[in-house]
Amino acid sequence: MTKINKFFDKLLFKKRFFASLTIVGVGPGDSSLLTIAAVQAIKKAKVIVFPISSDDKNSSAAEIVKEHIKFKKKIPIIFPMARQEFDPDEIWSNAVDVIVKSIKSHESVALLCLGDTSLFASSSNILRIIKKNHPNIITKTIPGISSISAAAALSNFNLATKGETLIVKECPSNKQELINLISINKKKNNVLVLMKVGKRWQWVKNLLKKEDILSKSVIAINVGMTDQIVQDVSNFDLNKVPYFSLLLMRFDEEY
């Protein structure tokens, strides 16, 4: 083998090595909460894929890392976010097709994930399909700071101490389910986190008042963003909250 052939073989190997998918957790909203690993992965990637809720909306994930992706090839993908007008299977399959096409063109891809990559992350659906249908593609996952961790830090809320159990759930869609959830965790003295409170907030707040746990609950809205709110529910007066809202609840007497 000639030196020229060896050179091109090495070059081809490098292209294949770097043609991969990295799912990057970018944290809840504050760019200062980006990890070093996340920034490095974004800088190495040639293609940046990020979620949008619709064609006329900006991406919160892309906004967090905007200083690092100015000169990158950027591909927005509409994620269903449990909206009925979108077929989630079709969305995930289309996203995978876009990512695989870039990888086959020897382009490394970074898929941005708001918050952490393992906690209610839509990117997990894409990773699942790629592992099943394209097992030869190299994938890597970089965790990010979750909105739960950030909210707890901002409110000095202990998510779990020795001997305690932390329960993380999506907010129930009906009152009785939430009553049952609170009752069970109250008896066990668990710490309860409810994600995606959003449009359910009005009746959820009334239920917290009825259960006498307003003073034991913290509401966190748009954590890490410019309009974030993190405060005790007993001092919170708004009747409407956005999609990115969560509740932290303790039931022990000392809280």
FITOR-810299 format. One record per residue (C-alpha): chain; x, y, z negated; residue number from 1; residue in three letters. Coordinates in steps of 0.5 Angstrom, whole numbers, plus 500, padded with zeros to 3 digits. Example, Ala and Ser with C-alpha at 12.3 -4.5 7.8 and 13.67 -1.06 7.14 Angstrom:
<recs>
<rec chain="A" east="525" north="491" up="484" resi="1" resn="ala"/>
<rec chain="A" east="527" north="498" up="486" resi="2" resn="ser"/>
</recs>
This chain:
<recs>
<rec chain="A" east="500" north="500" up="500" resi="1" resn="met"/>
<rec chain="A" east="503" north="507" up="502" resi="2" resn="thr"/>
<rec chain="A" east="504" north="513" up="497" resi="3" resn="lys"/>
<rec chain="A" east="498" north="516" up="501" resi="4" resn="ile"/>
<rec chain="A" east="493" north="510" up="500" resi="5" resn="asn"/>
<rec chain="A" east="495" north="510" up="493" resi="6" resn="lys"/>
<rec chain="A" east="494" north="517" up="492" resi="7" resn="phe"/>
<rec chain="A" east="487" north="517" up="495" resi="8" resn="phe"/>
<rec chain="A" east="485" north="511" up="491" resi="9" resn="asp"/>
<rec chain="A" east="487" north="514" up="485" resi="10" resn="lys"/>
<rec chain="A" east="483" north="520" up="487" resi="11" resn="leu"/>
<rec chain="A" east="477" north="516" up="489" resi="12" resn="leu"/>
<rec chain="A" east="477" north="513" up="482" resi="13" resn="phe"/>
<rec chain="A" east="477" north="519" up="478" resi="14" resn="lys"/>
<rec chain="A" east="471" north="521" up="482" resi="15" resn="lys"/>
<rec chain="A" east="467" north="515" up="480" resi="16" resn="arg"/>
<rec chain="A" east="470" north="516" up="473" resi="17" resn="phe"/>
<rec chain="A" east="467" north="523" up="472" resi="18" resn="phe"/>
<rec chain="A" east="461" north="521" up="476" resi="19" resn="ala"/>
<rec chain="A" east="456" north="520" up="470" resi="20" resn="ser"/>
<rec chain="A" east="450" north="522" up="466" resi="21" resn="leu"/>
<rec chain="A" east="451" north="526" up="460" resi="22" resn="thr"/>
<rec chain="A" east="445" north="527" up="455" resi="23" resn="ile"/>
<rec chain="A" east="447" north="533" up="451" resi="24" resn="val"/>
<rec chain="A" east="443" north="535" up="445" resi="25" resn="gly"/>
<rec chain="A" east="444" north="543" up="445" resi="26" resn="val"/>
<rec chain="A" east="440" north="544" up="438" resi="27" resn="gly"/>
<rec chain="A" east="434" north="548" up="436" resi="28" resn="pro"/>
<rec chain="A" east="435" north="555" up="440" resi="29" resn="gly"/>
<rec chain="A" east="441" north="558" up="437" resi="30" resn="asp"/>
<rec chain="A" east="447" north="558" up="441" resi="31" resn="ser"/>
<rec chain="A" east="452" north="558" up="435" resi="32" resn="ser"/>
<rec chain="A" east="449" north="552" up="433" resi="33" resn="leu"/>
<rec chain="A" east="452" north="548" up="439" resi="34" resn="leu"/>
<rec chain="A" east="457" north="543" up="438" resi="35" resn="thr"/>
<rec chain="A" east="464" north="543" up="441" resi="36" resn="ile"/>
<rec chain="A" east="462" north="536" up="444" resi="37" resn="ala"/>
<rec chain="A" east="456" north="539" up="447" resi="38" resn="ala"/>
<rec chain="A" east="460" north="545" up="450" resi="39" resn="val"/>
<rec chain="A" east="466" north="541" up="453" resi="40" resn="gln"/>
<rec chain="A" east="461" north="536" up="456" resi="41" resn="ala"/>
<rec chain="A" east="457" north="542" up="460" resi="42" resn="ile"/>
<rec chain="A" east="463" north="545" up="462" resi="43" resn="lys"/>
<rec chain="A" east="466" north="538" up="465" resi="44" resn="lys"/>
<rec chain="A" east="459" north="537" up="469" resi="45" resn="ala"/>
<rec chain="A" east="458" north="539" up="476" resi="46" resn="lys"/>
<rec chain="A" east="450" north="539" up="475" resi="47" resn="val"/>
<rec chain="A" east="446" north="541" up="470" resi="48" resn="ile"/>
<rec chain="A" east="439" north="538" up="469" resi="49" resn="val"/>
<rec chain="A" east="434" north="542" up="464" resi="50" resn="phe"/>
<rec chain="A" east="427" north="541" up="463" resi="51" resn="pro"/>
<rec chain="A" east="421" north="547" up="464" resi="52" resn="ile"/>
<rec chain="A" east="414" north="546" up="462" resi="53" resn="ser"/>
<rec chain="A" east="412" north="549" up="469" resi="54" resn="ser"/>
<rec chain="A" east="415" north="552" up="475" resi="55" resn="asp"/>
<rec chain="A" east="414" north="559" up="472" resi="56" resn="asp"/>
<rec chain="A" east="417" north="558" up="466" resi="57" resn="lys"/>
<rec chain="A" east="424" north="559" up="463" resi="58" resn="asn"/>
<rec chain="A" east="428" north="553" up="460" resi="59" resn="ser"/>
<rec chain="A" east="429" north="554" up="452" resi="60" resn="ser"/>
<rec chain="A" east="435" north="549" up="453" resi="61" resn="ala"/>
<rec chain="A" east="438" north="552" up="459" resi="62" resn="ala"/>
<rec chain="A" east="437" north="559" up="455" resi="63" resn="glu"/>
<rec chain="A" east="441" north="556" up="449" resi="64" resn="ile"/>
<rec chain="A" east="447" north="555" up="454" resi="65" resn="val"/>
<rec chain="A" east="447" north="560" up="459" resi="66" resn="lys"/>
<rec chain="A" east="454" north="563" up="458" resi="67" resn="glu"/>
<rec chain="A" east="456" north="556" up="460" resi="68" resn="his"/>
<rec chain="A" east="452" north="554" up="466" resi="69" resn="ile"/>
<rec chain="A" east="453" north="561" up="470" resi="70" resn="lys"/>
<rec chain="A" east="457" north="558" up="476" resi="71" resn="phe"/>
<rec chain="A" east="454" north="551" up="475" resi="72" resn="lys"/>
<rec chain="A" east="449" north="547" up="480" resi="73" resn="lys"/>
<rec chain="A" east="442" north="548" up="476" resi="74" resn="lys"/>
<rec chain="A" east="436" north="543" up="477" resi="75" resn="ile"/>
<rec chain="A" east="430" north="545" up="473" resi="76" resn="pro"/>
<rec chain="A" east="425" north="539" up="472" resi="77" resn="ile"/>
<rec chain="A" east="418" north="539" up="470" resi="78" resn="ile"/>
<rec chain="A" east="417" north="535" up="464" resi="79" resn="phe"/>
<rec chain="A" east="410" north="533" up="462" resi="80" resn="pro"/>
<rec chain="A" east="410" north="535" up="454" resi="81" resn="met"/>
<rec chain="A" east="404" north="530" up="454" resi="82" resn="ala"/>
<rec chain="A" east="400" north="535" up="459" resi="83" resn="arg"/>
<rec chain="A" east="394" north="531" up="462" resi="84" resn="gln"/>
<rec chain="A" east="396" north="535" up="469" resi="85" resn="glu"/>
<rec chain="A" east="402" north="531" up="470" resi="86" resn="phe"/>
<rec chain="A" east="403" north="523" up="471" resi="87" resn="asp"/>
<rec chain="A" east="409" north="522" up="466" resi="88" resn="pro"/>
<rec chain="A" east="411" north="516" up="469" resi="89" resn="asp"/>
<rec chain="A" east="412" north="520" up="476" resi="90" resn="glu"/>
<rec chain="A" east="416" north="525" up="472" resi="91" resn="ile"/>
<rec chain="A" east="421" north="521" up="469" resi="92" resn="trp"/>
<rec chain="A" east="422" north="517" up="476" resi="93" resn="ser"/>
<rec chain="A" east="423" north="523" up="480" resi="94" resn="asn"/>
<rec chain="A" east="428" north="526" up="475" resi="95" resn="ala"/>
<rec chain="A" east="432" north="520" up="475" resi="96" resn="val"/>
<rec chain="A" east="432" north="520" up="483" resi="97" resn="asp"/>
<rec chain="A" east="435" north="527" up="482" resi="98" resn="val"/>
<rec chain="A" east="440" north="525" up="477" resi="99" resn="ile"/>
<rec chain="A" east="442" north="518" up="481" resi="100" resn="val"/>
<rec chain="A" east="443" north="522" up="488" resi="101" resn="lys"/>
<rec chain="A" east="447" north="527" up="484" resi="102" resn="ser"/>
<rec chain="A" east="451" north="521" up="481" resi="103" resn="ile"/>
<rec chain="A" east="452" north="518" up="488" resi="104" resn="lys"/>
<rec chain="A" east="455" north="524" up="491" resi="105" resn="ser"/>
<rec chain="A" east="460" north="523" up="486" resi="106" resn="his"/>
<rec chain="A" east="458" north="529" up="481" resi="107" resn="glu"/>
<rec chain="A" east="457" north="529" up="474" resi="108" resn="ser"/>
<rec chain="A" east="451" north="531" up="471" resi="109" resn="val"/>
<rec chain="A" east="449" north="534" up="464" resi="110" resn="ala"/>
<rec chain="A" east="442" north="533" up="462" resi="111" resn="leu"/>
<rec chain="A" east="440" north="538" up="457" resi="112" resn="leu"/>
<rec chain="A" east="436" north="536" up="451" resi="113" resn="cys"/>
<rec chain="A" east="433" north="541" up="446" resi="114" resn="leu"/>
<rec chain="A" east="434" north="539" up="439" resi="115" resn="gly"/>
<rec chain="A" east="437" north="532" up="438" resi="116" resn="asp"/>
<rec chain="A" east="438" north="527" up="443" resi="117" resn="thr"/>
<rec chain="A" east="435" north="522" up="439" resi="118" resn="ser"/>
<rec chain="A" east="429" north="525" up="435" resi="119" resn="leu"/>
<rec chain="A" east="422" north="526" up="440" resi="120" resn="phe"/>
<rec chain="A" east="427" north="527" up="446" resi="121" resn="ala"/>
<rec chain="A" east="424" north="527" up="453" resi="122" resn="ser"/>
<rec chain="A" east="431" north="525" up="455" resi="123" resn="ser"/>
<rec chain="A" east="430" north="518" up="452" resi="124" resn="ser"/>
<rec chain="A" east="425" north="516" up="458" resi="125" resn="asn"/>
<rec chain="A" east="430" north="518" up="463" resi="126" resn="ile"/>
<rec chain="A" east="435" north="514" up="460" resi="127" resn="leu"/>
<rec chain="A" east="431" north="508" up="459" resi="128" resn="arg"/>
<rec chain="A" east="429" north="508" up="466" resi="129" resn="ile"/>
<rec chain="A" east="437" north="509" up="468" resi="130" resn="ile"/>
<rec chain="A" east="439" north="503" up="464" resi="131" resn="lys"/>
<rec chain="A" east="434" north="499" up="467" resi="132" resn="lys"/>
<rec chain="A" east="434" north="501" up="474" resi="133" resn="asn"/>
<rec chain="A" east="441" north="503" up="475" resi="134" resn="his"/>
<rec chain="A" east="445" north="499" up="470" resi="135" resn="pro"/>
<rec chain="A" east="452" north="501" up="473" resi="136" resn="asn"/>
<rec chain="A" east="451" north="508" up="472" resi="137" resn="ile"/>
<rec chain="A" east="456" north="511" up="466" resi="138" resn="ile"/>
<rec chain="A" east="452" north="514" up="461" resi="139" resn="thr"/>
<rec chain="A" east="454" north="518" up="455" resi="140" resn="lys"/>
<rec chain="A" east="449" north="521" up="449" resi="141" resn="thr"/>
<rec chain="A" east="452" north="527" up="445" resi="142" resn="ile"/>
<rec chain="A" east="447" north="529" up="439" resi="143" resn="pro"/>
<rec chain="A" east="445" north="536" up="437" resi="144" resn="gly"/>
<rec chain="A" east="443" north="539" up="431" resi="145" resn="ile"/>
<rec chain="A" east="435" north="538" up="430" resi="146" resn="ser"/>
<rec chain="A" east="430" north="543" up="429" resi="147" resn="ser"/>
<rec chain="A" east="428" north="539" up="422" resi="148" resn="ile"/>
<rec chain="A" east="436" north="540" up="420" resi="149" resn="ser"/>
<rec chain="A" east="436" north="547" up="422" resi="150" resn="ala"/>
<rec chain="A" east="429" north="549" up="418" resi="151" resn="ala"/>
<rec chain="A" east="431" north="545" up="412" resi="152" resn="ala"/>
<rec chain="A" east="438" north="549" up="412" resi="153" resn="ala"/>
<rec chain="A" east="434" north="556" up="413" resi="154" resn="leu"/>
<rec chain="A" east="429" north="554" up="407" resi="155" resn="ser"/>
<rec chain="A" east="434" north="551" up="402" resi="156" resn="asn"/>
<rec chain="A" east="430" north="545" up="403" resi="157" resn="phe"/>
<rec chain="A" east="432" north="538" up="401" resi="158" resn="asn"/>
<rec chain="A" east="430" north="533" up="406" resi="159" resn="leu"/>
<rec chain="A" east="432" north="527" up="402" resi="160" resn="ala"/>
<rec chain="A" east="436" north="526" up="396" resi="161" resn="thr"/>
<rec chain="A" east="439" north="519" up="393" resi="162" resn="lys"/>
<rec chain="A" east="433" north="514" up="392" resi="163" resn="gly"/>
<rec chain="A" east="428" north="518" up="397" resi="164" resn="glu"/>
<rec chain="A" east="425" north="516" up="403" resi="165" resn="thr"/>
<rec chain="A" east="424" north="521" up="409" resi="166" resn="leu"/>
<rec chain="A" east="418" north="520" up="413" resi="167" resn="ile"/>
<rec chain="A" east="418" north="524" up="420" resi="168" resn="val"/>
<rec chain="A" east="412" north="524" up="424" resi="169" resn="lys"/>
<rec chain="A" east="408" north="528" up="430" resi="170" resn="glu"/>
<rec chain="A" east="402" north="532" up="427" resi="171" resn="cys"/>
<rec chain="A" east="396" north="527" up="427" resi="172" resn="pro"/>
<rec chain="A" east="390" north="530" up="431" resi="173" resn="ser"/>
<rec chain="A" east="385" north="529" up="426" resi="174" resn="asn"/>
<rec chain="A" east="384" north="531" up="419" resi="175" resn="lys"/>
<rec chain="A" east="382" north="524" up="416" resi="176" resn="gln"/>
<rec chain="A" east="389" north="521" up="419" resi="177" resn="glu"/>
<rec chain="A" east="393" north="527" up="416" resi="178" resn="leu"/>
<rec chain="A" east="389" north="526" up="409" resi="179" resn="ile"/>
<rec chain="A" east="391" north="519" up="409" resi="180" resn="asn"/>
<rec chain="A" east="398" north="520" up="411" resi="181" resn="leu"/>
<rec chain="A" east="399" north="525" up="405" resi="182" resn="ile"/>
<rec chain="A" east="396" north="521" up="400" resi="183" resn="ser"/>
<rec chain="A" east="400" north="515" up="402" resi="184" resn="ile"/>
<rec chain="A" east="407" north="519" up="402" resi="185" resn="asn"/>
<rec chain="A" east="404" north="523" up="395" resi="186" resn="lys"/>
<rec chain="A" east="403" north="516" up="392" resi="187" resn="lys"/>
<rec chain="A" east="410" north="514" up="394" resi="188" resn="lys"/>
<rec chain="A" east="413" north="521" up="393" resi="189" resn="asn"/>
<rec chain="A" east="416" north="521" up="400" resi="190" resn="asn"/>
<rec chain="A" east="419" north="527" up="403" resi="191" resn="val"/>
<rec chain="A" east="414" north="528" up="409" resi="192" resn="leu"/>
<rec chain="A" east="416" north="532" up="416" resi="193" resn="val"/>
<rec chain="A" east="410" north="533" up="421" resi="194" resn="leu"/>
<rec chain="A" east="413" north="535" up="428" resi="195" resn="met"/>
<rec chain="A" east="409" north="539" up="433" resi="196" resn="lys"/>
<rec chain="A" east="403" north="542" up="429" resi="197" resn="val"/>
<rec chain="A" east="402" north="547" up="434" resi="198" resn="gly"/>
<rec chain="A" east="394" north="548" up="436" resi="199" resn="lys"/>
<rec chain="A" east="392" north="544" up="430" resi="200" resn="arg"/>
<rec chain="A" east="395" north="549" up="425" resi="201" resn="trp"/>
<rec chain="A" east="388" north="552" up="423" resi="202" resn="gln"/>
<rec chain="A" east="385" north="546" up="420" resi="203" resn="trp"/>
<rec chain="A" east="392" north="543" up="418" resi="204" resn="val"/>
<rec chain="A" east="393" north="549" up="413" resi="205" resn="lys"/>
<rec chain="A" east="386" north="549" up="410" resi="206" resn="asn"/>
<rec chain="A" east="387" north="541" up="409" resi="207" resn="leu"/>
<rec chain="A" east="394" north="543" up="405" resi="208" resn="leu"/>
<rec chain="A" east="390" north="548" up="401" resi="209" resn="lys"/>
<rec chain="A" east="385" north="543" up="399" resi="210" resn="lys"/>
<rec chain="A" east="390" north="538" up="397" resi="211" resn="glu"/>
<rec chain="A" east="394" north="543" up="393" resi="212" resn="asp"/>
<rec chain="A" east="400" north="543" up="397" resi="213" resn="ile"/>
<rec chain="A" east="401" north="550" up="400" resi="214" resn="leu"/>
<rec chain="A" east="407" north="551" up="395" resi="215" resn="ser"/>
<rec chain="A" east="410" north="545" up="396" resi="216" resn="lys"/>
<rec chain="A" east="410" north="546" up="404" resi="217" resn="ser"/>
<rec chain="A" east="415" north="550" up="409" resi="218" resn="val"/>
<rec chain="A" east="413" north="552" up="416" resi="219" resn="ile"/>
<rec chain="A" east="418" north="553" up="421" resi="220" resn="ala"/>
<rec chain="A" east="417" north="556" up="428" resi="221" resn="ile"/>
<rec chain="A" east="421" north="557" up="434" resi="222" resn="asn"/>
<rec chain="A" east="427" north="555" up="429" resi="223" resn="val"/>
<rec chain="A" east="434" north="558" up="432" resi="224" resn="gly"/>
<rec chain="A" east="430" north="563" up="437" resi="225" resn="met"/>
<rec chain="A" east="430" north="570" up="436" resi="226" resn="thr"/>
<rec chain="A" east="422" north="570" up="434" resi="227" resn="asp"/>
<rec chain="A" east="424" north="564" up="429" resi="228" resn="gln"/>
<rec chain="A" east="419" north="564" up="422" resi="229" resn="ile"/>
<rec chain="A" east="421" north="559" up="416" resi="230" resn="val"/>
<rec chain="A" east="418" north="560" up="410" resi="231" resn="gln"/>
<rec chain="A" east="413" north="557" up="405" resi="232" resn="asp"/>
<rec chain="A" east="406" north="556" up="407" resi="233" resn="val"/>
<rec chain="A" east="403" north="559" up="401" resi="234" resn="ser"/>
<rec chain="A" east="406" north="566" up="404" resi="235" resn="asn"/>
<rec chain="A" east="404" north="565" up="411" resi="236" resn="phe"/>
<rec chain="A" east="398" north="568" up="414" resi="237" resn="asp"/>
<rec chain="A" east="398" north="567" up="421" resi="238" resn="leu"/>
<rec chain="A" east="392" north="563" up="424" resi="239" resn="asn"/>
<rec chain="A" east="396" north="561" up="430" resi="240" resn="lys"/>
<rec chain="A" east="402" north="558" up="431" resi="241" resn="val"/>
<rec chain="A" east="406" north="556" up="438" resi="242" resn="pro"/>
<rec chain="A" east="408" north="549" up="440" resi="243" resn="tyr"/>
<rec chain="A" east="415" north="549" up="437" resi="244" resn="phe"/>
<rec chain="A" east="412" north="549" up="430" resi="245" resn="ser"/>
<rec chain="A" east="414" north="544" up="424" resi="246" resn="leu"/>
<rec chain="A" east="412" north="543" up="417" resi="247" resn="leu"/>
<rec chain="A" east="417" north="540" up="411" resi="248" resn="leu"/>
<rec chain="A" east="413" north="537" up="405" resi="249" resn="met"/>
<rec chain="A" east="415" north="535" up="398" resi="250" resn="arg"/>
<rec chain="A" east="410" north="532" up="393" resi="251" resn="phe"/>
<rec chain="A" east="415" north="532" up="387" resi="252" resn="asp"/>
<rec chain="A" east="413" north="536" up="381" resi="253" resn="glu"/>
<rec chain="A" east="420" north="539" up="381" resi="254" resn="glu"/>
<rec chain="A" east="420" north="543" up="388" resi="255" resn="tyr"/>
</recs>
